[in-house]
Amino acid sequence: VYPVEMAGAFATLANDGVRCRPHAVTTIRGRDGELVRRRGGNCRRVLDKDVSRQATSLLRGPLERGTAGARGQIGRPAPATA
């Protein structure tokens, strides 16, 4: 599995089950600043919102009180579910 695929999978959970195809370049502008091409977000729902939020909640467990321990503390909170 490529890192960008893993990031996309976890981003889908964080995005309430909506998957957006990862891409690095969003716009291309010409020398004069004129827009040459804009790439839109190719997104679609792939998981029910509640399922996605439950999965996110499960993933927070090891960071907050489990096996990740002190190493899981990176100076910012794990994403909260709504």
C-alpha positions as CSV (number, residue, x, y, z in Angstrom):
1,V,0.0,0.0,0.0
2,Y,1.4,3.4,-0.9
3,P,1.4,6.1,1.8
4,V,-1.0,8.3,-0.3
5,E,-3.5,5.5,-0.3
6,M,-3.3,5.1,3.5
7,A,-3.7,8.8,3.9
8,G,-6.7,8.8,1.6
9,A,-8.3,5.9,3.6
10,F,-7.9,7.7,6.9
11,A,-9.0,11.0,5.4
12,T,-12.2,9.3,4.3
13,L,-13.0,8.4,7.9
14,A,-12.2,12.0,9.0
15,N,-14.4,13.3,6.2
16,D,-17.5,11.5,7.6
17,G,-17.3,8.7,5.0
18,V,-16.8,10.8,1.9
19,R,-13.8,9.7,-0.2
20,C,-12.0,12.3,-2.3
21,R,-9.4,11.0,-4.7
22,P,-6.0,12.4,-3.6
23,H,-4.2,14.7,-6.0
24,A,-1.3,17.0,-5.5
25,V,-2.0,19.8,-8.0
26,T,-5.3,21.7,-7.8
27,T,-4.7,24.5,-10.2
28,I,-2.3,25.4,-13.0
29,R,-1.7,29.0,-13.9
30,G,0.0,30.5,-16.9
31,R,2.9,33.0,-16.9
32,D,0.4,35.9,-16.7
33,G,-1.5,34.3,-13.8
34,E,-4.4,33.2,-16.1
35,L,-6.1,29.9,-15.0
36,V,-5.1,27.1,-17.4
37,R,-6.7,24.2,-15.5
38,R,-8.4,23.6,-12.3
39,R,-8.9,20.1,-10.9
40,G,-12.1,19.6,-9.0
41,G,-12.5,17.3,-6.0
42,N,-13.5,13.9,-7.2
43,C,-15.5,13.0,-4.1
44,R,-18.3,10.5,-3.3
45,R,-19.8,8.9,-0.2
46,V,-18.4,5.4,0.4
47,L,-19.4,4.9,4.1
48,D,-22.4,5.8,6.2
49,K,-21.6,8.9,8.3
50,D,-22.3,7.0,11.6
51,V,-20.1,4.1,10.6
52,S,-17.3,6.5,9.8
53,R,-17.7,8.3,13.1
54,Q,-17.7,5.0,15.0
55,A,-14.5,3.9,13.3
56,T,-12.8,7.3,14.1
57,S,-13.8,6.9,17.7
58,L,-12.3,3.4,17.8
59,L,-9.0,4.7,16.3
60,R,-8.8,7.4,19.0
61,G,-8.7,4.8,21.8
62,P,-5.1,3.7,21.6
63,L,-3.9,7.3,21.3
64,E,-5.8,8.5,24.3
65,R,-5.7,5.6,26.7
66,G,-4.2,2.6,25.2
67,T,-1.2,1.0,23.6
68,A,0.2,4.2,22.0
69,G,0.8,5.5,25.5
70,A,3.0,8.6,25.8
71,R,4.3,8.2,22.3
72,G,0.8,8.7,21.0
73,Q,0.8,12.2,22.4
74,I,1.9,14.5,19.5
75,G,0.9,17.8,20.9
76,R,-2.6,18.0,19.4
77,P,-5.8,16.2,20.1
78,A,-7.0,13.2,18.1
79,P,-10.0,14.2,15.9
80,A,-13.2,14.2,17.9
81,T,-16.4,12.7,16.6
82,A,-19.4,14.9,16.4
